[in-house]
Amino acid sequence: MKKTAVITLVCLVLLANLLFVSASAQPALPTIYIKQDGGVDPPTAPIQRDGDIYTFTGDAFARISIQRGNIVIDGAGYTLRGPYNGTKTDLWIIGQGPNQQAQTNDTLGIPEIGIDLGGDYVSGITIKNLNIKNFSIGMYIWTVNNTVTGNDVSENLVGILLSGTENAITRNYIGKNDMGIFFGVNQPGEIPVNIEVSHNYFDHNAKHLSGCICKEYNQTEQVHTWDDGKEGNYWSDYNGTDGNDDGIGDTPYVVDVLNQDRYPLMQNPVTVPTVAWAVPPEIVIALLAVAAIAVTAVITLRKRRKTNQTRTEPT
C-alpha cells in the first residue's frame, strides 16, 4: 500500500503505544542464540542441532534470536513461552525498524519477541511444529524467503509481525491473539508483497489483521489475496455458505478494502503441534530385561518338565 511518510510514522507510533510499558514491570527473559557459525548459545538450551536442522527437545521460557540463514527450526510440538499475561499494561515498546535499536531510556526497552531474525542476511528460515505463546510479538518476520508452517501462534499481543516480502505463512493456528498478523513496512510506505497466507486457522483474534489502515486507498492498487489461488484460510467469524459442498465458501472473506480471502475454507485445515509420545530408553531397557527373564524362565521350566518326564518313565 503506498502511503506517505507521515502516515507510516503514525502507524509506527500507534504500534509503539500499543506495546509500551515500563521495563521494571517485565521479568527477565533469557535469550537463546542460533549463531552465525551454527552454534546454539547457551549450550544448555533445549535445542539439538543436526546440520541445518534445529529441533526442540523440551519447552523453553525464552526468546530466540536467529543469526544464521537457511536453517529449519523444528519445534517438535514443544512450546516457546514468554511472560505476556494477557494485558496490555506490561509490554515493551517497538522501535522504528529492524535495523535500528528500539527507543530506550530508563523506562523503555525492546519488545518481547518470541522469534526474531538477527540481520537482513538471515533469510530462508523455516519455522515449523512450534507452539509460540505469551509474547508481545510471537514472531517478527522481516526478511525474505521465509516459511512459517504448522505452528500454534496464540495468546500473544501480536501473533506475527510481517514486513518482509516473498514469505509464506501456511497451516498455522493463529488464535486468541489481540492481533493475528500485523503488517509492518518493508520499505517506507509499503506493506509486504508477494506473500502467501493460506490454509491457516484464524481463531477468535481480536483483529485477524492489523497495521496501518488508511482512510484513502490507492485506486490503482490490486487487492491483496489471502489464498493460494484455489484455497484460502479458515476464519472463525466467517458467516458465508457452501452451496455446492466443495469445502470453500461461496463468498470471499473480506478483511478490509485491500485484503480478502477469495476462497475461505469451511473446515479447519490445521493440526496443532504436539509432542510425539515416546517411551523413555530406561523403560525400553527394563521391558527388554523383563522379557528376557520371562523367556529364560519358560525355557528352564520346559527343560525341568522334560527331565522329570524322563525320570518317571518306566524302564
Secondary structure as the mmCIF struct_conf table of DSSP 4:
data_model
#
loop_
_struct_conf.conf_type_id
_struct_conf.id
_struct_conf.beg_label_comp_id
_struct_conf.beg_label_asym_id
_struct_conf.beg_label_seq_id
_struct_conf.end_label_comp_id
_struct_conf.end_label_asym_id
_struct_conf.end_label_seq_id
HELX_RH_AL_P HELX_RH_AL_P1 ALA A 5 LEU A 18
TURN_TY1_P TURN_TY1_P1 LEU A 19 LEU A 19
HELX_RH_3T_P HELX_RH_3T_P1 ALA A 23 ALA A 25
BEND BEND1 GLN A 26 GLN A 26
HELX_LH_PP_P HELX_LH_PP_P1 PRO A 27 ALA A 28
STRN STRN1 THR A 31 ILE A 34
TURN_TY1_P TURN_TY1_P2 GLN A 36 ASP A 37
BEND BEND2 GLY A 38 GLY A 38
STRN STRN2 VAL A 40 ASP A 41
BEND BEND3 PRO A 42 PRO A 42
TURN_TY1_P TURN_TY1_P3 PRO A 43 THR A 44
BEND BEND4 ALA A 45 PRO A 46
STRN STRN3 ILE A 47 ASP A 50
TURN_TY1_P TURN_TY1_P4 GLY A 51 ASP A 52
STRN STRN4 ILE A 53 PHE A 56
BEND BEND5 GLY A 58 GLY A 58
STRN STRN5 ALA A 60 PHE A 61
BEND BEND6 ALA A 62 ALA A 62
STRN STRN6 ARG A 63 ILE A 66
BEND BEND7 ARG A 68 ASN A 70
STRN STRN7 VAL A 72 ASP A 74
TURN_TY1_P TURN_TY1_P5 ALA A 76 GLY A 77
STRN STRN8 THR A 79 ARG A 81
BEND BEND8 PRO A 83 PRO A 83
BEND BEND9 GLY A 86 GLY A 86
HELX_RH_3T_P HELX_RH_3T_P2 LYS A 88 ASP A 90
BEND BEND10 GLN A 96 GLY A 97
TURN_TY1_P TURN_TY1_P6 PRO A 98 ASN A 99
BEND BEND11 GLN A 100 GLN A 100
HELX_LH_PP_P HELX_LH_PP_P2 GLN A 101 GLN A 103
BEND BEND12 ASN A 105 THR A 107
STRN STRN9 ILE A 113 LEU A 117
BEND BEND13 GLY A 119 GLY A 119
TURN_TY1_P TURN_TY1_P7 ASP A 120 TYR A 121
STRN STRN10 THR A 126 LYS A 128
BEND BEND14 ASN A 129 ASN A 129
STRN STRN11 ASN A 131 LYS A 133
BEND BEND15 ASN A 134 ASN A 134
BEND BEND16 SER A 136 SER A 136
STRN STRN12 ILE A 137 ILE A 141
BEND BEND17 THR A 143 ASN A 145
STRN STRN13 THR A 147 THR A 149
BEND BEND18 GLY A 150 GLY A 150
STRN STRN14 ASP A 152 SER A 154
BEND BEND19 GLU A 155 LEU A 157
STRN STRN15 VAL A 158 LEU A 162
BEND BEND20 THR A 165 GLU A 166
STRN STRN16 ALA A 168 THR A 170
BEND BEND21 ARG A 171 ARG A 171
STRN STRN17 TYR A 173 GLY A 175
BEND BEND22 LYS A 176 LYS A 176
BEND BEND23 ASP A 178 ASP A 178
STRN STRN18 MET A 179 PHE A 183
BEND BEND24 ASN A 186 ASN A 186
STRN STRN19 GLN A 187 GLN A 187
TURN_TY1_P TURN_TY1_P8 PRO A 188 GLY A 189
STRN STRN20 GLU A 190 GLU A 190
BEND BEND25 ASN A 194 ASN A 194
STRN STRN21 GLU A 196 SER A 198
BEND BEND26 HIS A 199 HIS A 199
STRN STRN22 TYR A 201 ASP A 203
BEND BEND27 HIS A 204 HIS A 204
BEND BEND28 ALA A 206 ALA A 206
STRN STRN23 LYS A 207 SER A 210
BEND BEND29 GLY A 211 GLY A 211
BEND BEND30 LYS A 215 GLU A 216
TURN_TY1_P TURN_TY1_P9 GLN A 219 THR A 220
BEND BEND31 GLU A 221 GLU A 221
HELX_LH_PP_P HELX_LH_PP_P3 GLN A 222 VAL A 223
STRN STRN24 HIS A 224 THR A 225
BEND BEND32 ASP A 227 LYS A 230
STRN STRN25 TYR A 234 TRP A 235
TURN_TY1_P TURN_TY1_P10 SER A 236 ASP A 237
TURN_TY1_P TURN_TY1_P11 GLY A 243 ASN A 244
BEND BEND33 ASP A 246 GLY A 247
STRN STRN26 ILE A 248 ILE A 248
BEND BEND34 ASP A 250 THR A 251
STRN STRN27 TYR A 253 ASP A 256
TURN_TY1_P TURN_TY1_P12 VAL A 257 LEU A 258
STRN STRN28 ASN A 259 ASP A 261
BEND BEND35 ARG A 262 TYR A 263
STRN STRN29 LEU A 265 LEU A 265
BEND BEND36 MET A 266 GLN A 267
HELX_LH_PP_P HELX_LH_PP_P4 VAL A 275 TRP A 277
HELX_RH_AL_P HELX_RH_AL_P2 PRO A 281 THR A 312
BEND BEND37 GLU A 313 GLU A 313
#
